[in-house]
Amino acid sequence: MRHATKRALLSAAACSALLAGSLAAAPAALAAGSASGLGFGLSPHWSNVKIGAGGFITGVVYNPTQPGLAYLRTDIGGLYRWDAFGQNWIPLLDWTGFNDWNQLGVESVATSPLHPNRVWAAVGEYADSWNSVNKGAILRSDDYGAHWKTTQLPILLGANDQGRDSGERLAVDPNDDDILYFASRNDGLWKSTDGGATWAQDAAFPDLGSNSTSGLQFVTFDQTEKHRRGTPTRHIVVGDADKSALYETTDGGQTWSAVAGGPGTIPIKAQFAANGSLYVVYDQITGPYWMGTGKLYKFAKGSTAAAVTSPADVSPPPSSNWYGYDGLAVDPENPNTVIVSTNDRWNPIDTLYRSTDGGATWQDVSASTSLDISDSPYLAWGATPKFGWWIGAVAIDPFDSNHVVYGTGATLYGTYNLGAMDSGGTVTFSSKAARGIEETAINDLLVPRGTSSCKLISAVGDLGGFCHTSLTKSPATGMSANPILSSGTGLAQSADGSLIARVGYGSNNQFGAYSTDGGSTWTPFTKPATTTSGGGKVAVSADGKTIVWSAGDTSNAGSGTSYSADDGQTWTAVSGLPAGLTPVADAVDSAVFYAIDGTNGTFYKSTDGGHTFTSTATSFSGGNNTQVKATPGKAGELWLSGLDDGLFHSADGGATWTKVGSASSSYTLGFGKAAPWSKYLTLYQVGVVGGVTGVFMSTDDAASWHRINSDAQNWGWTGQAITGDPNDFGRVYLATNGRGIQTVDVAPLGLSF
């Protein structure tokens, strides 16, 4: 009863503060939207088409002093704050710009116990050489993440690299929140003494970097040290993957020494208990892939000269067969209650182990659990839902020991009755804990033409894709079956929507399928002889009688392009088209297909149903994302997007091209229903107009553009796909790389173009 009461008692001051944090960004968003020319000074209100999480949850951090305050980080989908009132997660980094996509990867987060309004995030997706120009940054906020200030770092971060579930790498001193440490991958330990405004490498730390993407794994402060505010904590522990060692300081970072003992493998997570014990997770390899044999060690509280001592192996049932331990949570109110997760244990599935006696004995939490996936029914994958895989995060609410959440490779589960297992009862974990999280990477979008129960069809990385019959409910099945694809990569339909095709990566030589009922049901393709891997892009002729499939990409040995005249049951290799290019069908002439090689500007065209392609040199050279788009209902009318130097238009099947002067850059383009006052289809694009990068619409055939997003809603890189609704003027769908499918209906705002 004590825990339940504490959870319910959120102070009036805390309530007011959280509300202020939730609403503080609203005026800025409205002001930015008022310049878009959409009437009445209103900003279009974008929202997610609901899938429900969908990606890897890499960390959950509770604030230890303010009830109901927690932050959740993702590898490519930004940072979220828990809204205790609305019982959902609020995205905090949607303002991230197109060219700043790197900052949607959150490697670590820290929240201050002294001033709970203060929060910091270490952002940057990749610590690899190809990403060398996109350095990491530390974001800081004094209003719960409603507004941020940025400090650029001269180093790379790796929120989507191996080891992204380690940590927390960023930590704030619980006794002096002007002091923060960041454990970097390549460049040693970094320290700030002014609340995160400025940072410098800590020269006192013994490992200054080894040019490895593993590097330091975490920083943790001894929470048992209680000083007067402003007196720094003296005892700090850091995990080092390069040296497979723990380091600690007992003098506030002036000197560091290696901690004796342990299994000799990599320490990836650590947490102090309220009695001074230190629990450390070790693995042979940093997660989430191939972690090797995992161990959990417990260090006792020692003297000042030996701050942690007497290491003991308190691991749950032996980890073997190349799976490790990962998620770690110690109950702040019960120092002997510990939860640790397995990771990369595919047979059986990953689980949580719980001990209430300091690691002496363990219980398998999944053995006492039922799963409620009613909020995200796709998690059944056409079978019985699994407890989870890639469990890299677990957290215990510091104000309610029965409230526990754990993150998987696809969602966040939560329970409020963990204690039921102590009396032999059933613990119910629910995916409702993930409400508000949308962190999928979308590869393609399609609105079915004609009669269909599907409002929207998507090709989604890691999840395959879906038929959405409702934009506000998670799909129950959709394209998760027949065949199940690990990632959907391409979609296409005939001019009347009578045939829809989808392709992606799968198993058992099933990489694609077709539908004749608008995407409700599917029949698998056979595998073309030209491909061994699937994936790629697909086109369907205007009459639906020919499918052209370019599988894989130019770097994939299994790539190849084939055509089929019998709904994908037999395939013939295409002649004259290089591997990895995207085929596009003419919107009227069923014999004509197009493609372009954006790296060298070569334009390809077929006039015999995709059997053979001929090439024409052009002056275009825009990179790998160059896209040819065929205007629905018009033979030979094409648009060329995905270019840094503009948007181009052709009315003669690509024989000649005209640069459209209204857009200085265009990254992706789509079509929607014409406005009531216009004879042209509505065009939607992500591009640069008037020096502003954003999402735009045009009702006058690209003569002018009107911005339909605000500075508060950018979602990083959005150059993959955009489409309007052919049945509903003003409705548009946008693919993001980590923030799911965004949608808006601008028509009700009262347009004043």
N, C-alpha and C positions, 0 to 999 in steps of 0.2 A: 504493500500500500504506500510505503514511503516513496518508492521510485515513481509510481504513477502520479502522486501528488506533486512531486518536484517537476515532472514534465509539464504538468498543467499550469504551474505557477510562473508564468512569464510576466515580469514586472511591467508596469505601465510605461516606465522610462524605456525599457528595452523594446516594447511594442512600438512606441513612437519613433525610436531610432531606426528600427527595421523598416517601418513604413516610409520614413524619410528616405532611406537608402533605396527603396523600391521605386519611388516616384521622382527622385531627383533628376533623372535623365529626361523626363517627359517634356519639359519646356524646350530643351535644346532640339529634341526630335521634331516637335511641331514647327519650330522656327525654321529648321532646315527644309522641311517639306513645303513651307509656304511659298518658296521660290520656284516650285516646280510647275506652276501654272495650271494646277488641277482644281481651281475654284475654291472659294470660301476660305482660303488659307489653311486648308486641312492637309495633313500628311497621310498618304496611303498607309493603312495598317496592315503590315505583312504578318503572316503567321505560318507556322509549320503545317504541312500536310502530315498528319500523325502516322508515324511508324512506331515510335516508342523506343528511345535509346538507339540500339542498333550497332554500337561500337564498343571499343575497349575502355572500360572505366579504370583509370590508372591510379587514382587516389581519392580518398574522402578524408577530410580533416574537420573535426569538430572544434569549436571554440570552447575552452574549458571553463569560462566564467560567465558566458551569456547563454542561457537556455535557448534551444531552438536554432542556434546559429551554426551552420556548417557550410563547407565549400567542397566542390567536387571538380576534379580535373580530368581532362581527356587528352588523348594523344594528338588529335588533329581538330577537335571540335570545340575548343575553347574552355572556359571556366564557368561554373554555375554556383549560385548561392541558394541555399534552401530557404523557401518561404514558409515559415511555420504556420502562417495564417491560411494561406491558400493551399498548403500541403502539396507544393510542387517546386521544381527547380527553376530558377530564373537565370537565363544566359546573361553573362556580363561582358563579353568581348565581341558582340556582333558589330560593333563599330569598326572592327579591324578592316583596313582598306584592301583593295584589290592587289596592290603591289606589296602589301605588308602581310600576305598570307602566312608567312613564317610564324607570325605571332599568335596564330590560332592554336598552335601546339603548346600545351602548358606542361612544362617538365616538373614544376613543383609549386606549392602554394603554402603560405604561412599566415596565421591569424593571431592577433595579439591578445593575450589574456588580460593585459593592463588596460588597453583601450580597444574594446572589441570592434569598434568602427574601423580600425586599421587592418588592412589586408594587403598582402604582397603576392605577386605571381612571377615566376621565372618562365619566360616564353621563348620559343625557338624550336623548330621541328626537327632539324637534321644537323648532326655534327660531322657531316661527311664533306670531303674535299669539293665535291661538285656544288655544294651549297655554300661555299666559302664567303660569298658576298653578303649572305643573309645572316648577319651576326645576331646573337641573342640579346635579350633585354630583360630588365627587371621593371615590372609595373608596380605602382604603389597607389593606394587609395585611402582616403580618410573618411569615406562615406559608404562603407560596405560594398565597394565595387561599382557604385553608380557612376563615378567619374574616376579617371586614372591620370597619373603622370608617368612618363616613361624615361628610364635611364638606359641608353644603349650601352651594351658591353662590347669589348673588343674580342670576344670569344664566341664559339659556337655552342649551342645547346641542342639536345636531341630528344625532344618530347615524343617522337615517333621512331626512335632508334631502339635497338636492343638495350635493355636496362631501363626502359621508360616506366616500368612499374616499381623501380627501386625508390628508396627515399624515406622521409622527405629530404631532398637535397637542400631546400631553402628552409631556414629555421630562424625564428626570432627569439631573443633572450627573454625568458618569462619574467625577469626582474628589471630589465631595461630595454624597452622596445625600440630604442634608437640603435641597438646593436643587432645586426643580422649577419648570418654566414650563408654562403652558397657553396656547395660541394660540386665542382665542375668536372666534366668528363676528361678534358685534355689539359687543363691549366691550373690544377691545384685548388686550394681553398681560397675563397674570396670573402672579404669582410666589408661591412658598412658600419659606420659609427654615427650616421646622421639620418637614420630612419629609412635607408635605402636610396637616398638621393644620389650619393656617390659611392663608388666601389673601387677596391684595390685588391690585388693578390696579396694574401697573407704570407709574407716571406718567412715567418717563423714556423710554418707548417712543413713537415719533413718531405712531403711529396709535392713538388711544384708542377708536375705534369709529365706525361710520358708519350704524348702523341697517340694515345689510345682513346677509343670511343667508350671505354668502360669507366676508367677513372674513379673518382670518389662517388660514393653511393648515397650517403646520408650524413646529416648532422643532427645530433640530438642533445638537448640540455637536460641536466639532472634536475628534475622537477622537485626534488626533495629540498633543494637549497632555497631557503626563504630569507630574503634580504629586504632591507628598506628599499622602496622604489628608487630606481636609478643606480643601484649598486649591482654591477654586472655579476652574472653567474660565473663561478670559477670552474665548475666541473662540466666538461663538454666531451662528447665522444663522436668520432668520425669513422665511417667505414670506407676502406680503400680496396677497390677491386684489383688494381695493378699489383699491389703487394700482398693481396689476400690477408689483410691485417686490420686490426682495430687500433686507432690512435686516440689518446685522451690527454686532456690538459686538466690540471687542478689549480691553475693559477690564472684562469681567465684568458688563456691563449698565449701567454708569454713563452711557455715552453710546452712541447708535446713529446709523448713517449708511446712506444708500442705496448699494447696490452698483451700479456702473456696468456697462452692457452688458446683454446678453440680448436676446431677441426682442421685448420689450415686451408680452408676454401674461402670463397668470396663472401664477406658480410654485406648483405643487400638491404637489410632493415634492422632497426633497433628501437626499443622503447623502454624507458624507465618505469618501474612500478612505484606505487606510493611508498613502499617500504625501502626503496633504494636499490632493489634488485634490477638488473639490466638483462632484458631478453634480446637475443640477436638471432636473426635468420641467416643461415649460410647456405650457399649453393655452389656447385662447381662452375656454373656459367650464369651470368646475369640473365634475367627473364626478358620476355615471356617464352622464348623458344629454347628447347633443349637444355633445361636447367641442370640436368644431372642430379645426382643424389643430394637431397637437402637435409639440413640439420637445424635444430633449434637448441641454442645454448642459453644457459642462465648463469649470470655472474652475480656474485654476492656483493653487498656494499662493504667496502673495506675502509681502511684508515685514509687519512688525507694523502699519505705518501703512495698508497695503492688503492685508488678510488674504486676500482672494481676488481674482484679477485675470485678465486675458487670456481673457475668455470666448470659447469656440469652439463652433460648432454641430456636434455630433457625432451628429446624429439618424440613426437607421436609415433605410431607404427612405422616401421622402417620405410623410408623413401628409396625406391629403386626403379629400375627399368626406365631411367632417364626422365624422371619427373622430380620436381623439387618442392620446396616450401616457399611461400611468397608473402601473402597477406598476413599482417600481424596486428593484434589489438590486445592491450592490457586494460582491464577494467580500472578506471581511475578510483573507484570506491572500494574495490576488492582486489588487492594486489596479487592474490593467488589465482585470480580468474584470468585466463589467457586463451585467446583464440588464434589459431594459425591455419592458413589455407594451403592446400596443395596447388600446384600449377603445372600445366602441360601433362597431366595424368589422363590420358585418353581412354585407358581401360583398367579399372572402371573410371567413371567420370570424376572430375575434380570435386573436392569436398572441403568442409571446415572441420577441424578438430578443436575441442574445447576441454580445458582443464580447470578445475576449481581448487586444486591443491598444489599450485605452483609448478605443474608439469610432471608430477609424480604419476598421475594416471590421466587418461584421455578418453573422451567419447566422440564418436563420429556424429556430427550434427545432422548430416543428411539422412542418417538412419532413423531419426526421430522427426522428420520434416515432411510436410505436404507443401506443394507449390501452387500458388494462385497466380495464373497468367491471364486472368480475364481482361486485364487492361492491355495486354500485348499478346493476343492469342497466337500470333505467328511463331512464338517461341516454342510451340509444340513441334514445329518442323514436320508436320504430318504424322507425328507419332506421340509418344509419351514425353512430356517435357523433362529435360535433364536438370539436375541440381546446378550445373554450371561447368564451364570450361574457361581456362585462363582466369582463374580467380586471383587477381593481383592486388585487390584492395578489400580490407575488412575494417570496420570501425564500430566502436561501442559508444553510444550516447553517454557522455559524462554525467548526465542528469537522470538517466534511466538505464540500468544495467540490462533490462529486458529488451531494450530497443537496440537492435544490431542491423547493420546493412553490410552487404558484400557486393562487389562489382565483378562482372564477368566479361567475356569477350563480346557480349551482346546486350547486356542490360545491368540494372541494379536491382537487387532483391532486398527487402527489408521485413523485419518482424518486430512486434511489440510483446511477444510472449516467449522469448528464448528460455526463460526459467521453467517452462512447462516440461522440458526434458529432464529436470531434476526429480520430477515426480512420476516419470514414465509417460508423460503426456506427449501430444503432438505439437510441434512448432510449425506455425504457418508463415512461410515467407511469401511475400507478394511482389509482383513487378510494378505495383502501384507506387512503390518507392522511387521509380524512375520517371514519374510524371514530370513533363516539362523538358526532359532531356531528348534531344534529337541530334545525333552525331554521326549520321551516315554520310558516305561519299556517293554522290549520284552521278552515274555515267551517261544516262540517256532518259528522256521523257517523251511520252506520246499520249495525246488525247484521242481516243478512238472516234473515227467518223462513223456515221450511221448509228444504228441501234446497238447499244451495249449497256450492260449493267456496270461496267467499269467507267468511272469518271476520269481516271488517270491511270496510266500504266508506266512503271518505272523500271529501269535497269540499275541495280544497286550493288556497289562493291561489298563483298563479304556476305551479303544476304540474298543475292540473286535478283530480287525485284518483286514487285507487287502489282496486283490489280486493286486499286482503291475504289470501293463502292461508296465510301463516305470519306470526306476529307478530314473529318474530326475523330475518326475511330481507326484504331490499328487494324490492319487487314487480317482476316482469320487464316486464309490460305493463299489466294492469289497465285503468284508464279513461284511459290516455294515448292511446287511439285510438278512432276511429269514434263521434263525432268527437274530435279532439284539442282540448281546451279549454285556453286560457291560464290560466284560473282557474275552479275549481269553486266554486259558491256555494250550491247547495241539493240536498237528497236527500229522497226519500219513497218509501214502499212501501205496497202494499195490506195488508189485515189478515192475509192468509195468506202474503204475500211473493211472490205469483205475478207481480206487476208491480212493478218498481222504476223510478223516474225520477230523472234527474240533470240539472241545468242549470248554466249558467255563461257565461263570456265566451269566444268563439271567433272563427272566421273563416269566410269563404265562406257566411255566413248560417246556420251550423250552431252552435247554442247549447245543444243538449240532446239527450237520447237516452233510450230505455227498454230494459229487459232483462226477459226472461221466464225466465231461468235463474239467478236469484239474483245477478246482477252479473258473471257470467263473460264474456258477450258482450253487445253493445249494437247497437241500431238507431237511427240519428239521427232526431230530430224535424225537421219543417219549421219555418220561422220564422213565428210569428204576425204578422198585419198590425199588431198593436198595439205591436210592439217593433222597435227598430232596433239594439239593443245586446246583447241577451241578459242573462245574470246573473239576480239575483233569487232567489225561492224557489218551491217547487213542492209540490203536494199530490196524493195519489192516493186515490181513494175506496176504501172498505172492500172492495168487490168487484173493484177494479182496472179498472173500465170507464170511469172518468172521471179526467182529469188537469186540474188547475187550476194555471196558471202565472202568477205575478206577476213580470214581468221588470223589471230595473233597480231603481231606488229613487225616492223622491219628488223627488230633485234631478236626475233624469235625464230629458231630453226624450223619450228612446226608451222610457220606461216604459209599461207597460200590462198588464192582466190578462185572460187568455183561458182558455177551457176547450176540451177535446178529448174526443170520445167514440170516437176511432179511433186510439188510441195515438200521438197527436201528429202525425198526418199532415194533419189539417185543424183549424183553430181558429176559435172564435167569441168575440167580445169579451164579457166579463162585464159585467153591469149592476149598478150600485149600490155597487161597491167601489172606493175611491180607489186610485190607483197607489201601488206601493211597499209595500203591506202583505203580511204573510205568511199565505197560506191554510193551513188545517189541516183535515184530513178527520176526521169522526167515526169512531171505531174500530169501529162496528158498523153504523150506518145509512148506506148508500151514497149517499143523497140529501142528506146534511147536510155542510156545510162551515162553518168559522168563521174569523174574523180579528179583530184588535184594532188600533186606532190608539193606541199608547201615549202619544203626545204630548197627546191630548185625552181619552183614556179611552173613546172610542166603540167599542162592541162590534158586530160584524157577523156575520150568520148567513144561510146559504142552505139552503133545504129542497127545492130543485129541481135538485140535482146541480151546483150551482155556477153556474147560469145567471144568477140574480139574487140579490143580497144586500140584506137590510134591516138598519137600524142601531138600536141602543139606547144611550142615554147612560148612562154609569156614573160612579162617583166616582174611578175609577182615573186616574192620570196619572204614569206612571213613566219616560217617555222613549222613545227609538227602539228599545231592545232588548227591549221587552215581548214575552213569548212565551206563546201558548196551547198547552197540551199536552193531548192526548186520551188517557185511560187505556185501554190495550189491553184489548179484551174487554168493555168496559162502554159501553153507549150513553149519550151525553149527559154522561158524567163528564169534567170538565175541570179543569185546573190553570192558574193564571195566575202566571207567573214573570217575571223580568226587572224587578222592582220594588224600589225602595229601601225601601218601607214594608211589605214582607212577602210572604207566599205566600198565594194565595187559591184556594179550591176551589168547584166547582159540581157538583151532581148532577142538574141539570135543563137541561142544554144551554146554560148561560149566562144563564138567566132570573134566577137569584139567585146571590149569591156569599157565601162565608163566609171570613173571615180565619183562617188557621191560626196559632194563637198560639205554636207552638213555634219559629218562625223569624221574626226581626225584619226580615230582608231575604232575598230570593231572587233570584238573577241568572240561573240556568238550571237546568232540571229534566229528568230522564230516568227511564226505567223499566227494571227488570231482573227476572230470574226471582225468584219468591217464595222466601223461606227455607223450609227443610223444616218448621219449626214454625209458619209464618204462613200465613194465608189471603189476605194482601194481596201484590200485587206489591211488590218492593223499589223504593223511591224513592231516587234519587241527586240531589243538588243542590250547586251552589256558592252559598253564602249566608252569613248571619250567624246564629249560634245561640249564645245565652248570651254575647253580646258578642264572639264569636270568628268571624272570617271564615275560611272553609275549605271543604273538600269533605266532604260528609256523606252518610250513608245512613240510611234508615229502613225497618224491617221491620214497622211497626205503623201504616201509613197516615198517616204524618207526626205521630203523637202524640208521638214522641220521635226524636231524631237522634243519630248517633254519628259523630264526626269520623274520617275515614279518610286524612287527610294529616297531615304534620307541619310544623312551622315551617321545616324545612330544604327542604321541597318545596311551594312556592307557585306558581312559574312566572308571576308577574305577573298580568295580567288574564286570567281564565278564564271569562268570562261568555257565551261564544258557544254552546257545546253540550256536553252530557254524556249518555251513554247507558249503561245496563247491558246485559248480555248476556241475551237471553230464554231462552237454552239452558243457562246456566251461572251458578248463584247465586254472588254475590260478585265476579263479574268486571265491571269498569266501565272505560269509555273516556272520556277527558277531552280536549277540544279546547283548545289553547293558542294564543296569538297570538305565536308566535316560538320555542316550544320543542316543536313537533310534537304528536304524539298521545301522551298519557301513559296508562298502563294499570296496573291492580293487580288482584290476585285476593285478596280478604280472607278468603275461606272457610277456607283452610288454617290461618289463625292461631288458630282456636279462639275463636269469638265468645262473649262473656259479657255480652249485653245485659240 
